[in-house]
Amino acid sequence: MADKVKIVVALLLLFAGFAGFYYLEQSAMIIRVASVLAGLGAAIVTFSMSEPGRQFHGYSQESIAETKKVVWPTRKETLQTTGIVFAFVVVMALFLWLVDTGLLWVVKRLLGQSG
């Protein structure tokens, strides 16, 4: 029950930040943006104190750890793969253009049109 209250309070704080943005429409933009950021920050802090917030934080940390394990391709591998994909796209475009032109020619001959 306490976690639900924390989540509702977090949502209300977020809403208050956005409401402050519109309420302070006569103020400088920096103050309006600060209102949104303050509401967002307070909402994040409040949410992080709940059990779902702690679970989300743990999930985020695990995701970051898994991302660090990824073996990213080298520049050479990236350029080679990009070149192969580009060449394949050009070949397929030419093939489809030839098929389209051939079918257009066949249809025109079947309909008795010259050209």
N, C-alpha and C positions, 0 to 999 in steps of 0.2 A: 504494500500500500504506500509506503514511504517513497519507493522508487517512482510510482505513478505521480505522486505529488511533485517530486523533483522534475519529472519530465514536463508536467503541466507548467510549472514555474519557469522552466527553461523556455518553453514555447511562448509564454507570456512576456518574458524578457526580450525575446527576439521580436515579438510583435511590438513591444514598447519602443524598441530601437527604430523600427520602421515608422511607427506612429510619430516618433520624435522628428524624423526626417520631414514629414509633411507638416507637423505642428510648427516647426521652426522655419517655415518657408520664407520669412522675412529676414532671417539670419544669413550669415555668410555660408557659402557652400561647405567650407571646411568644418564648420560647426555641425551642419546637417549630416555630413559623412561621419563625423566623430560620433554622432548620436547612433547611427546604424552600427558602427564598429563597436561601440560600448555595449549596445544591446546584444550584439553577436558574441562578444567576448564573455559577457555575464552569462549568456545562455550556454555557451560551451563549458564554462566552469561549473555551472549548476548541473548540466547533463553529465559531465564527467564524474560527478560525485554519486551518480546512481549506478546500479549494477549493470544495466545495459550499456551505460557509458564506459564502465571499466572493461566490459567484454569487447566493445568496439575498439578501445585503445589497445587491448591485447591483440585483437585481430589485425589492427594496423601495424603493430610492431612485427608480427609474424609475416605480414605481407612485405614489409620493407626488408626483412631478413631473406625472404625467398627471392626478392628482386635482386639482391646483391649476389645471389648464387648463379644468376643467369650469365651464360657466356655469350657476350655480344660479338657480332661479326666484326672482322677487321675492315679497314677502309677498302682494301683491295677486294675482299669478298663482297662487300656491299656494292662496289662499282661493277664487279663482274656480274652479279645477280641482276642489277639494274639494267646492264647492257643486254643480258639475255632476255629479260622481260620486254625491253623496248624492241629488240629485234623480232621477238615473237608477235608483238602487237602489230608491227609493220607488215610481217608476212601474212598474218590473219586478215589485216585490212585489205591487202592486195588480193588475197584469195576470195574474200567476200565481195570485193568490187568486181572481180572476174565472173564469179557466179551470178551476181546481180545483172551484169551486162549481158551475160549469156542467156539468162532467163528472159530478159527484156527482148533480146533479139528473137528468141523462140516464140514468145507471145506475139510479137509484131508479125512474124511470118505466119503464124496460125490465124491471125485476124486479117491477113491479106494486106497489111500496110507495108509500104516500102521504107527502108531506112536502116 
